[in-house]
Amino acid sequence: MLEVRAKSLPPVQTPLIPSKEFDGRIQNVSRGGACILSTLPLPAASFVKCDINVPDLPISIPTLMQVRWSAKRGHKSVSYLSGLSFIG
């Protein structure tokens, strides 16, 4: 699994909403996007700046993504699975 450090970006209409930083794990990745497991629910259609850490590489890969969906997982330790698409 790839680790990701991410930051939610505020909507253009309400730029005063603070951004939130969080860590997550990429569950799967494809040409169109990725599925990320995190402790933060992500609003659909929001934008997220992700830095994907690849094992054995000294750098991370910066990526802009848009949230397509987010679903709660687990009962004891709550986590969220979110589907994001690549922008660009």
N, CA and C atoms as an extended XYZ file, in Angstrom:
264
Properties=species:S:1:pos:R:3:atomname:S:1:resname:S:1:resid:I:1 pbc="F F F"
N         0.832       -1.191        0.000 N   MET     1
C         0.000        0.000        0.000 CA  MET     1
C         0.877        1.256        0.000 C   MET     1
N         0.471        2.245       -0.735 N   LEU     2
C         1.188        3.510       -0.763 CA  LEU     2
C         0.618        4.447        0.291 C   LEU     2
N         1.498        5.161        0.969 N   GLU     3
C         1.092        6.161        1.955 CA  GLU     3
C         0.888        7.490        1.227 C   GLU     3
N        -0.051        8.291        1.741 N   VAL     4
C        -0.322        9.592        1.141 CA  VAL     4
C        -0.496       10.635        2.234 C   VAL     4
N         0.058       11.796        2.016 N   ARG     5
C        -0.141       12.970        2.870 CA  ARG     5
C        -0.990       13.898        2.027 C   ARG     5
N        -2.128       14.332        2.565 N   ALA     6
C        -3.064       15.110        1.749 CA  ALA     6
C        -3.538       16.358        2.471 C   ALA     6
N        -4.062       17.287        1.679 N   LYS     7
C        -4.590       18.538        2.201 CA  LYS     7
C        -5.845       18.871        1.413 C   LYS     7
N        -6.981       18.972        2.114 N   SER     8
C        -8.218       19.361        1.431 CA  SER     8
C        -8.136       20.849        1.111 C   SER     8
N        -8.607       21.219       -0.055 N   LEU     9
C        -8.562       22.619       -0.487 CA  LEU     9
C        -9.929       23.258       -0.309 C   LEU     9
N        -9.978       24.513        0.157 N   PRO    10
C       -11.276       25.168        0.354 CA  PRO    10
C       -11.981       25.436       -0.971 C   PRO    10
N       -13.322       25.403       -0.972 N   PRO    11
C       -14.064       25.715       -2.206 CA  PRO    11
C       -13.794       27.152       -2.651 C   PRO    11
N       -13.833       27.381       -3.938 N   VAL    12
C       -13.594       28.725       -4.492 CA  VAL    12
C       -14.630       29.714       -3.965 C   VAL    12
N       -15.883       29.261       -3.799 N   GLN    13
C       -16.956       30.144       -3.344 CA  GLN    13
C       -16.764       30.584       -1.895 C   GLN    13
N       -16.104       29.769       -1.079 N   THR    14
C       -15.901       30.084        0.339 CA  THR    14
C       -14.439       29.859        0.717 C   THR    14
N       -13.548       30.730        0.246 N   PRO    15
C       -12.109       30.528        0.469 CA  PRO    15
C       -11.684       30.660        1.924 C   PRO    15
N       -12.552       31.162        2.806 N   LEU    16
C       -12.188       31.323        4.207 CA  LEU    16
C       -12.302       30.034        5.016 C   LEU    16
N       -12.892       28.999        4.432 N   ILE    17
C       -12.956       27.706        5.121 CA  ILE    17
C       -11.531       27.155        5.193 C   ILE    17
N       -11.083       26.802        6.411 N   PRO    18
C        -9.704       26.314        6.519 CA  PRO    18
C        -9.515       24.954        5.852 C   PRO    18
N        -8.330       24.747        5.304 N   SER    19
C        -8.020       23.447        4.714 CA  SER    19
C        -7.667       22.479        5.843 C   SER    19
N        -7.804       21.181        5.574 N   LYS    20
C        -7.494       20.153        6.566 CA  LYS    20
C        -6.420       19.244        6.002 C   LYS    20
N        -5.411       18.956        6.816 N   GLU    21
C        -4.359       18.034        6.400 CA  GLU    21
C        -4.610       16.685        7.044 C   GLU    21
N        -4.303       15.613        6.310 N   PHE    22
C        -4.509       14.277        6.847 CA  PHE    22
C        -3.599       13.284        6.138 C   PHE    22
N        -3.414       12.145        6.800 N   ASP    23
C        -2.642       11.044        6.229 CA  ASP    23
C        -3.599        9.947        5.818 C   ASP    23
N        -3.231        9.186        4.816 N   GLY    24
C        -4.065        8.081        4.370 CA  GLY    24
C        -3.239        7.019        3.670 C   GLY    24
N        -3.943        5.982        3.240 N   ARG    25
C        -3.310        4.895        2.499 CA  ARG    25
C        -4.088        4.664        1.215 C   ARG    25
N        -3.372        4.521        0.134 N   ILE    26
C        -4.015        4.238       -1.140 CA  ILE    26
C        -4.342        2.752       -1.181 C   ILE    26
N        -5.622        2.432       -1.324 N   GLN    27
C        -6.074        1.047       -1.385 CA  GLN    27
C        -5.881        0.466       -2.781 C   GLN    27
N        -6.175        1.281       -3.800 N   ASN    28
C        -5.930        0.874       -5.182 CA  ASN    28
C        -5.795        2.118       -6.037 C   ASN    28
N        -5.160        1.967       -7.165 N   VAL    29
C        -4.935        3.090       -8.073 CA  VAL    29
C        -5.130        2.602       -9.506 C   VAL    29
N        -5.661        3.483      -10.346 N   SER    30
C        -5.867        3.164      -11.754 CA  SER    30
C        -5.467        4.373      -12.595 C   SER    30
N        -5.693        4.295      -13.878 N   ARG    31
C        -5.372        5.424      -14.764 CA  ARG    31
C        -6.208        6.656      -14.433 C   ARG    31
N        -7.425        6.428      -13.935 N   GLY    32
C        -8.327        7.550      -13.692 CA  GLY    32
C        -8.315        8.119      -12.297 C   GLY    32
N        -7.787        7.370      -11.321 N   GLY    33
C        -7.818        7.870       -9.964 CA  GLY    33
C        -7.344        6.857       -8.943 C   GLY    33
N        -7.766        7.071       -7.694 N   ALA    34
C        -7.318        6.209       -6.606 CA  ALA    34
C        -8.400        6.133       -5.538 C   ALA    34
N        -8.330        5.077       -4.751 N   CYS    35
C        -9.214        4.891       -3.618 CA  CYS    35
C        -8.345        5.035       -2.369 C   CYS    35
N        -8.709        5.963       -1.475 N   ILE    36
C        -7.885        6.283       -0.319 CA  ILE    36
C        -8.628        5.979        0.974 C   ILE    36
N        -7.937        5.357        1.918 N   LEU    37
C        -8.460        5.070        3.248 CA  LEU    37
C        -7.871        6.110        4.195 C   LEU    37
N        -8.758        6.837        4.936 N   SER    38
C        -8.289        7.865        5.862 CA  SER    38
C        -9.251        7.966        7.044 C   SER    38
N        -8.902        8.801        8.013 N   THR    39
C        -9.771        9.023        9.169 CA  THR    39
C       -10.663       10.246        8.971 C   THR    39
N       -10.569       10.883        7.830 N   LEU    40
C       -11.311       12.112        7.544 CA  LEU    40
C       -12.319       11.888        6.425 C   LEU    40
N       -13.609       12.227        6.667 N   PRO    41
C       -14.571       12.151        5.563 CA  PRO    41
C       -14.302       13.295        4.584 C   PRO    41
N       -14.353       12.997        3.310 N   LEU    42
C       -14.089       14.018        2.298 CA  LEU    42
C       -15.367       14.343        1.541 C   LEU    42
N       -15.751       15.616        1.485 N   PRO    43
C       -16.968       15.989        0.758 CA  PRO    43
C       -16.834       15.731       -0.746 C   PRO    43
N       -17.873       15.160       -1.337 N   ALA    44
C       -17.888       14.914       -2.785 CA  ALA    44
C       -17.688       16.220       -3.534 C   ALA    44
N       -16.960       16.171       -4.618 N   ALA    45
C       -16.651       17.288       -5.516 CA  ALA    45
C       -15.554       18.216       -4.970 C   ALA    45
N       -15.075       17.989       -3.745 N   SER    46
C       -14.004       18.832       -3.213 CA  SER    46
C       -12.666       18.438       -3.849 C   SER    46
N       -11.698       19.325       -3.758 N   PHE    47
C       -10.370       19.079       -4.314 CA  PHE    47
C        -9.385       18.799       -3.194 C   PHE    47
N        -8.425       17.918       -3.494 N   VAL    48
C        -7.438       17.498       -2.506 CA  VAL    48
C        -6.064       17.491       -3.166 C   VAL    48
N        -5.088       18.115       -2.499 N   LYS    49
C        -3.698       18.047       -2.969 CA  LYS    49
C        -3.052       16.892       -2.232 C   LYS    49
N        -2.557       15.917       -2.967 N   CYS    50
C        -1.966       14.717       -2.377 CA  CYS    50
C        -0.478       14.645       -2.695 C   CYS    50
N         0.290       14.207       -1.710 N   ASP    51
C         1.692       13.879       -1.910 CA  ASP    51
C         1.810       12.379       -1.665 C   ASP    51
N         2.021       11.631       -2.738 N   ILE    52
C         2.076       10.171       -2.662 CA  ILE    52
C         3.515        9.744       -2.418 C   ILE    52
N         3.714        9.012       -1.319 N   ASN    53
C         5.037        8.510       -0.962 CA  ASN    53
C         5.226        7.121       -1.550 C   ASN    53
N         6.281        6.964       -2.322 N   VAL    54
C         6.595        5.676       -2.931 CA  VAL    54
C         7.757        5.061       -2.149 C   VAL    54
N         7.598        3.809       -1.689 N   PRO    55
C         8.687        3.174       -0.929 CA  PRO    55
C        10.011        3.199       -1.699 C   PRO    55
N        11.074        3.422       -0.960 N   ASP    56
C        12.446        3.415       -1.492 CA  ASP    56
C        12.774        4.591       -2.406 C   ASP    56
N        11.904        5.600       -2.451 N   LEU    57
C        12.216        6.816       -3.208 CA  LEU    57
C        12.312        7.988       -2.228 C   LEU    57
N        13.285        8.879       -2.413 N   PRO    58
C        13.469        9.988       -1.472 CA  PRO    58
C        12.497       11.157       -1.683 C   PRO    58
N        11.629       11.060       -2.676 N   ILE    59
C        10.692       12.146       -2.962 CA  ILE    59
C         9.263       11.619       -2.956 C   ILE    59
N         8.311       12.555       -2.862 N   SER    60
C         6.905       12.179       -2.995 CA  SER    60
C         6.378       12.747       -4.307 C   SER    60
N         5.254       12.203       -4.782 N   ILE    61
C         4.683       12.626       -6.055 CA  ILE    61
C         3.488       13.537       -5.771 C   ILE    61
N         3.576       14.838       -6.093 N   PRO    62
C         2.454       15.751       -5.858 CA  PRO    62
C         1.356       15.529       -6.904 C   PRO    62
N         0.122       15.476       -6.443 N   THR    63
C        -1.009       15.189       -7.324 CA  THR    63
C        -2.229       15.975       -6.881 C   THR    63
N        -2.971       16.541       -7.822 N   LEU    64
C        -4.242       17.196       -7.531 CA  LEU    64
C        -5.356       16.233       -7.904 C   LEU    64
N        -6.299       16.029       -6.961 N   MET    65
C        -7.377       15.071       -7.189 CA  MET    65
C        -8.715       15.690       -6.775 C   MET    65
N        -9.807       15.128       -7.314 N   GLN    66
C       -11.153       15.558       -6.942 CA  GLN    66
C       -11.895       14.367       -6.345 C   GLN    66
N       -12.567       14.617       -5.214 N   VAL    67
C       -13.312       13.567       -4.527 CA  VAL    67
C       -14.593       13.267       -5.304 C   VAL    67
N       -14.818       11.995       -5.595 N   ARG    68
C       -16.039       11.559       -6.286 CA  ARG    68
C       -17.041       10.981       -5.311 C   ARG    68
N       -16.563       10.276       -4.286 N   TRP    69
C       -17.443        9.702       -3.276 CA  TRP    69
C       -16.633        9.394       -2.015 C   TRP    69
N       -17.335        9.270       -0.893 N   SER    70
C       -16.702        8.935        0.368 CA  SER    70
C       -17.690        8.114        1.185 C   SER    70
N       -17.223        7.020        1.817 N   ALA    71
C       -18.103        6.147        2.589 CA  ALA    71
C       -17.433        5.769        3.910 C   ALA    71
N       -18.228        5.741        4.964 N   LYS    72
C       -17.746        5.364        6.293 CA  LYS    72
C       -17.488        3.865        6.332 C   LYS    72
N       -16.408        3.488        7.023 N   ARG    73
C       -16.044        2.074        7.186 CA  ARG    73
C       -15.760        1.798        8.640 C   ARG    73
N       -16.136        0.618        9.101 N   GLY    74
C       -15.795        0.200       10.453 CA  GLY    74
C       -16.745        0.726       11.504 C   GLY    74
N       -16.765        0.034       12.643 N   HIS    75
C       -17.628        0.445       13.751 CA  HIS    75
C       -16.800        0.874       14.956 C   HIS    75
N       -15.779        0.114       15.307 N   LYS    76
C       -14.951        0.443       16.474 CA  LYS    76
C       -13.958        1.546       16.143 C   LYS    76
N       -13.172        1.350       15.125 N   SER    77
C       -12.253        2.399       14.677 CA  SER    77
C       -12.775        2.919       13.341 C   SER    77
N       -13.352        4.084       13.385 N   VAL    78
C       -14.001        4.653       12.201 CA  VAL    78
C       -12.953        5.141       11.205 C   VAL    78
N       -13.146        4.762        9.966 N   SER    79
C       -12.315        5.257        8.879 CA  SER    79
C       -13.218        5.515        7.681 C   SER    79
N       -12.672        6.156        6.680 N   TYR    80
C       -13.443        6.502        5.487 CA  TYR    80
C       -12.689        6.048        4.249 C   TYR    80
N       -13.410        5.503        3.325 N   LEU    81
C       -12.878        5.105        2.033 CA  LEU    81
C       -13.402        6.119        1.022 C   LEU    81
N       -12.512        6.738        0.280 N   SER    82
C       -12.901        7.795       -0.662 CA  SER    82
C       -12.347        7.512       -2.043 C   SER    82
N       -13.178        7.720       -3.052 N   GLY    83
C       -12.765        7.573       -4.435 CA  GLY    83
C       -12.409        8.944       -4.993 C   GLY    83
N       -11.193        9.096       -5.491 N   LEU    84
C       -10.727       10.363       -6.035 CA  LEU    84
C       -10.276       10.179       -7.474 C   LEU    84
N       -10.523       11.186       -8.289 N   SER    85
C       -10.072       11.136       -9.681 CA  SER    85
C        -8.930       12.132       -9.888 C   SER    85
N        -8.000       11.768      -10.759 N   PHE    86
C        -6.874       12.655      -11.064 CA  PHE    86
C        -7.376       13.853      -11.855 C   PHE    86
N        -6.783       15.014      -11.611 N   ILE    87
C        -7.096       16.235      -12.347 CA  ILE    87
C        -5.889       16.555      -13.233 C   ILE    87
N        -6.171       16.896      -14.459 N   GLY    88
C        -5.061       17.354      -15.255 CA  GLY    88
C        -4.868       16.671      -16.520 C   GLY    88
